[in-house]
Each structure stands twice: as structure tokens, then as C-alpha cells.
Amino acid sequence: MDLILWRHADAQEGERDMARPLTNKGRKQAERMAAWLNAHLPKNTRILASPARRTRETADALGRNYKVEANLAPGAEAAHLLAAAGWPDAAGAVLLVGHQPTLGEVAGLLLCGEVRGLSLKKGGVVWLTNRVRGAAPQTVIKAAMTAEML
């Protein structure tokens, strides 16, 4: 399976965390990354987004249907994201639109075998896949980029 981790784009500061919208910079970041993702994602990619406004606005830039998933909310545990995605057994590709530090923790867990504080820049993507070599399961990095790279 392919697991794509997309951190929400730049958002306004505010006291009501779940209601913070994207900034103008964030909308541009989301649009650039969405264009790249749409050129590379399989058409049947399952897309899950945190219920926070900034993640939904980031996902909206794709112009595809997605499901709001409570288990991706700020402060979620890495294991909850992996369970929502169905890692490693789900078929096809799953795109998770979420938050730091959880997305970085997911990447660290899959790449290092333990929860680590890896950091994804706002609007950035890490694309992972899994395979088995011999009897050993492996996680492979397919892509890692920021919106500014595009």
C-alpha cells in the first residue's frame, strides 16, 4: 500500500485551534502541492482529513472527495492514524491530511521502528510504501517534498 502524509498548509494563528483557516500563503502552498499530487495520485486514492478547518481547506485544494476522520484531529496518536489508513494491509493508496507532530511521528515509526519526532513542513508531503524483502517488511520512501520545491 502507499501511504501519503500531507501536513496542512500555513494557517492563521488563533485561540480556536479547530477553526483556524489557511492564510493566503497557505492557500498557495495547498494549491501547488495539490497540483503535484493530482498528477501522481492514483484516481482511486482514499483521502482522509482531520476535522480541523485548515486540513479540510488543504484537502479541498485537491478537488477530490475525502472523508473527515476524527482520529486525525490535532493531538492524535500515530497508531490511530495508521489504523484509520489500514496500514500496512489496505489496498491501493491512502492520503492522510493532518498535523504535526503526529504525521512526523507516523513517518518516524514506519521508517525507524519507533515513534520519533520527525518534522514535516507546512504543506509538505511524505509518500511511503511498504514491501517485504525475504521475510522482512520494509517501508520505502517514494517522495518527500515541500510546496516551495514545486
C-alpha positions in Angstrom: 0.0 0.0 0.0 1.0 3.6 -0.5 0.6 6.0 2.5 0.9 9.7 1.7 1.2 12.1 4.7 0.3 15.7 3.9 0.7 18.3 6.5 -1.9 21.1 6.4 -0.6 24.3 4.8 0.1 27.6 6.6 -2.8 28.6 8.8 -3.8 31.8 10.7 -3.0 31.9 14.4 -5.9 32.0 16.8 -7.4 30.8 20.0 -9.9 28.4 18.4 -7.5 25.8 17.1 -10.0 23.7 15.1 -11.4 26.8 13.3 -8.2 28.3 12.1 -8.3 28.9 8.3 -5.4 28.9 5.8 -3.5 32.1 5.2 -3.0 33.4 1.6 0.4 31.7 1.7 -1.2 28.5 2.9 -3.8 28.5 0.1 -0.9 28.9 -2.4 1.0 26.1 -0.7 -2.0 23.8 -0.8 -2.7 24.6 -4.5 0.9 23.8 -5.6 1.0 20.6 -3.7 -2.5 19.6 -4.8 -1.5 20.1 -8.4 1.5 17.8 -7.9 -0.5 15.2 -6.0 -3.3 15.2 -8.6 -0.7 14.4 -11.3 0.7 11.5 -9.3 -2.0 10.0 -7.1 -4.0 7.1 -8.4 -7.6 8.0 -9.2 -9.0 5.7 -6.5 -6.8 7.1 -3.7 -8.7 7.1 -0.4 -8.4 10.5 1.2 -8.9 11.2 4.9 -8.6 14.6 6.5 -8.6 15.9 10.1 -11.8 17.7 11.1 -9.7 20.9 11.7 -10.7 23.7 9.2 -7.1 24.2 8.0 -6.8 20.5 7.0 -10.1 20.5 5.2 -9.1 23.6 3.3 -5.8 22.0 2.4 -7.7 18.8 1.2 -10.2 21.0 -0.7 -7.4 22.1 -3.0 -7.3 18.6 -4.5 -10.8 18.9 -5.8 -11.5 15.3 -4.9 -13.9 13.7 -2.4 -12.5 13.0 1.0 -13.7 11.8 4.4 -13.3 13.8 7.5 -11.8 11.4 10.1 -11.9 12.3 13.8 -8.9 10.1 14.5 -6.7 12.6 12.6 -7.5 15.6 14.8 -4.7 17.6 16.4 -3.1 15.6 19.2 -4.0 12.2 17.7 -1.6 9.2 18.3 0.4 7.8 15.5 -1.3 4.4 15.9 -4.7 6.0 15.4 -3.6 7.4 12.0 -2.2 4.1 10.9 -5.4 2.3 11.9 -7.5 4.8 10.0 -5.4 4.3 6.9 -5.3 0.5 7.3 -1.5 0.3 7.2 0.0 -1.9 6.0 -2.7 -4.1 4.6 -5.1 -1.7 2.8 -5.2 -1.9 -0.9 -4.1 1.0 -3.1 -3.2 4.4 -1.8 -4.3 6.4 1.2 -3.7 10.1 1.7 -3.9 11.5 5.2 -4.2 15.3 5.6 -3.2 16.1 9.2 -1.0 17.8 11.7 2.4 17.9 13.3 3.7 16.3 15.5 1.6 13.3 14.7 2.4 13.0 11.0 6.1 13.2 11.8 5.6 10.5 14.5 3.9 8.2 11.9 6.8 8.7 9.5 9.3 8.1 12.3 7.5 4.9 13.4 7.4 3.5 9.9 10.9 4.4 8.9 12.7 3.8 12.3 10.6 1.3 14.0 9.7 3.6 16.9 7.9 6.9 17.4 10.3 9.7 16.6 9.8 13.4 16.2 10.4 13.8 12.5 9.1 17.2 11.2 7.1 17.8 8.1 7.0 21.4 6.9 3.6 23.1 6.5 2.1 22.0 3.2 4.8 19.2 2.9 4.3 15.6 1.8 6.0 12.3 2.7 5.0 9.4 0.4 5.7 6.0 1.8 5.1 2.4 0.6 5.6 -1.0 2.1 7.1 -4.2 0.7 8.5 -7.5 2.0 12.1 -8.5 1.2 12.8 -12.0 2.2 10.8 -12.3 5.3 11.4 -8.7 6.4 8.8 -6.0 6.0 10.2 -2.7 4.8 9.0 0.9 4.5 10.2 2.7 1.4 10.2 6.5 0.9 8.8 7.2 -2.6 8.8 11.0 -2.2 9.4 13.8 0.3 8.9 17.4 -0.6 7.6 20.8 0.3 5.3 23.1 -1.6 8.2 25.5 -2.0 10.1 22.9 -4.0 7.4 22.8 -6.7 
